[in-house]
Amino acid sequence: MTGRPLVEQLLSRNYKVRVIVRSAHKLSAEVVGNPNLTVVEESVLDLTDEEMAKHIKGCNAVVSCLGHVLDFNGMFGEPKKLCTDATQRLCEAIEKNNPSEPTKFILMNTVGVRNPDLRENRTWFERQLLSLLRHILPPHKDNETAVEHLHKNIGRENKHIQWCCVRPDTLTNDENSPYEISESPSTGILSGRPCTRSNVAHFMTELIKKGELWDKWKFRMPVIVNSERSVQ
Ligand SMILES: NC(=O)c1ccc[n+]([C@@H]2O[C@H](COP(=O)([O-])OP(=O)(O)OC[C@H]3O[C@@H](n4cnc5c(N)ncnc54)[C@H](OP(=O)(O)O)[C@@H]3O)[C@@H](O)[C@H]2O)c1
């Protein structure tokens, strides 16, 4: 649901876009008909390393908008490490291609995952709640380990990859609106603020497009929420 507006916004700015999706019928006819779009219909973790490297060859930016389907199978079935394994394998594929300039890797994550570089304030209750989620909800643990991979294994000195982990708060399907980007969450876990998927897509598109914005947020985990003034 976030990948779709992201693709639409990139195409509207004349980027050439290659998508890896397991269900291409979910893309609109208008998007599929755009000559700047290439669709690879595959379940991303089923690709071999060689296929993965081939598909992302020549891409200046790679974005993962993956997320577990919110039903019993999606939450508790395989692949439990969907986001982590995809992050790891996409990064390996970037390195395998040995690009001459660092590739931007953008990971869609969640405000519920803390930035290991910062001492983000959480109350005792929130820390207990997050610890419980880590143990009972595999997707939460998966989001955490995907972030760990970027911090610990890719780091800041990788000559082929620069990364940014975008952390939206509560996602909605409203239209684009003013939004705010901050270093860390400003509200508690149970009092989250809405963020439209379109706004997440807009911010990711801006990160890809604007060198200055990228330099500001690379190796960081920006939190995105709709502006208060955009709330009716
Ligand atoms: N919901 C919230 O309020 C919220 C808040 C903050 C962050 N997030 C995070 O944001 C991310 C994306 O959110 P979203 O609402 O845009 O997600 P979404 O609409 O559920 O999209 C998830 C994508 O992942 C794909 N996918 C799921 N399981 C897969 C598998 N096993 N193999 C290959 N592809 C798979 C889905 O493919 P199909 O379309 O074929 O199923 C879909 O394209 C998630 O990681 C979520 O944790 C969510």
The ligand as a MOL file (V3000), in Angstrom:
LIG
                    3D

  0  0  0     0  0            999 V3000
M  V30 BEGIN CTAB
M  V30 COUNTS 48 52 0 0 0
M  V30 BEGIN ATOM
M  V30 1 N 0.3050 -0.3140 9.6140 0
M  V30 2 C 0.9030 0.6750 10.2390 0
M  V30 3 O 0.2720 1.5440 10.8580 0
M  V30 4 C 2.4150 0.7910 10.1870 0
M  V30 5 C 3.0100 1.8280 10.8490 0
M  V30 6 C 4.3840 2.0070 10.7320 0
M  V30 7 C 5.1290 1.1290 9.9680 0
M  V30 8 N 4.5340 0.0820 9.3330 0 CHG=1
M  V30 9 C 5.3880 -0.8000 8.5180 0
M  V30 10 O 5.3300 -0.3570 7.1710 0
M  V30 11 C 5.6080 -1.4340 6.2890 0
M  V30 12 C 4.7380 -1.3930 5.0630 0
M  V30 13 O 3.4130 -1.0310 5.3660 0
M  V30 14 P 2.2840 -1.1170 4.2440 0
M  V30 15 O 1.0050 -0.8410 4.9190 0
M  V30 16 O 2.6640 -0.3290 3.0490 0 CHG=-1
M  V30 17 O 2.3880 -2.6680 3.8950 0
M  V30 18 P 1.5070 -3.5900 2.9200 0
M  V30 19 O 0.5370 -2.8230 2.1380 0
M  V30 20 O 1.0260 -4.7220 3.7510 0
M  V30 21 O 2.6380 -4.0850 1.9040 0
M  V30 22 C 3.5050 -5.0810 2.2440 0
M  V30 23 C 4.1350 -5.5970 0.9540 0
M  V30 24 O 4.9500 -6.7060 1.3140 0
M  V30 25 C 4.6130 -7.7780 0.4250 0
M  V30 26 N 4.8090 -9.0590 1.1070 0
M  V30 27 C 4.2260 -9.4610 2.2530 0
M  V30 28 N 4.6510 -10.7060 2.5610 0
M  V30 29 C 5.5070 -11.0790 1.5700 0
M  V30 30 C 6.2760 -12.2560 1.3320 0
M  V30 31 N 6.2450 -13.2750 2.1530 0
M  V30 32 N 7.0370 -12.2810 0.2180 0
M  V30 33 C 7.0750 -11.2330 -0.6410 0
M  V30 34 N 6.3740 -10.1040 -0.4570 0
M  V30 35 C 5.6100 -10.0240 0.6480 0
M  V30 36 C 3.1740 -7.5810 0.0750 0
M  V30 37 O 2.8850 -8.2590 -1.1300 0
M  V30 38 P 1.3530 -8.6220 -1.5220 0
M  V30 39 O 0.7360 -7.3010 -1.9100 0
M  V30 40 O 1.5190 -9.5540 -2.6430 0
M  V30 41 O 0.7390 -9.2070 -0.2850 0
M  V30 42 C 3.1210 -6.0720 -0.0690 0
M  V30 43 O 3.5800 -5.6900 -1.3420 0
M  V30 44 C 5.4490 -2.6820 7.1460 0
M  V30 45 O 6.7650 -3.1980 7.3700 0
M  V30 46 C 4.9140 -2.2220 8.4620 0
M  V30 47 O 5.5060 -2.9260 9.5480 0
M  V30 48 C 3.1810 -0.0970 9.4230 0
M  V30 END ATOM
M  V30 BEGIN BOND
M  V30 1 1 1 2
M  V30 2 2 2 3
M  V30 3 1 2 4
M  V30 4 1 4 5
M  V30 5 2 4 48
M  V30 6 2 5 6
M  V30 7 1 6 7
M  V30 8 2 7 8
M  V30 9 1 8 9
M  V30 10 1 8 48
M  V30 11 1 9 10
M  V30 12 1 9 46
M  V30 13 1 10 11
M  V30 14 1 11 12
M  V30 15 1 11 44
M  V30 16 1 12 13
M  V30 17 1 13 14
M  V30 18 2 14 15
M  V30 19 1 14 16
M  V30 20 1 14 17
M  V30 21 1 17 18
M  V30 22 2 18 19
M  V30 23 1 18 20
M  V30 24 1 18 21
M  V30 25 1 21 22
M  V30 26 1 22 23
M  V30 27 1 23 24
M  V30 28 1 23 42
M  V30 29 1 24 25
M  V30 30 1 25 26
M  V30 31 1 25 36
M  V30 32 1 26 27
M  V30 33 1 26 35
M  V30 34 2 27 28
M  V30 35 1 28 29
M  V30 36 1 29 30
M  V30 37 2 29 35
M  V30 38 1 30 31
M  V30 39 2 30 32
M  V30 40 1 32 33
M  V30 41 2 33 34
M  V30 42 1 34 35
M  V30 43 1 36 37
M  V30 44 1 36 42
M  V30 45 1 37 38
M  V30 46 2 38 39
M  V30 47 1 38 40
M  V30 48 1 38 41
M  V30 49 1 42 43
M  V30 50 1 44 45
M  V30 51 1 44 46
M  V30 52 1 46 47
M  V30 END BOND
M  V30 END CTAB
M  END
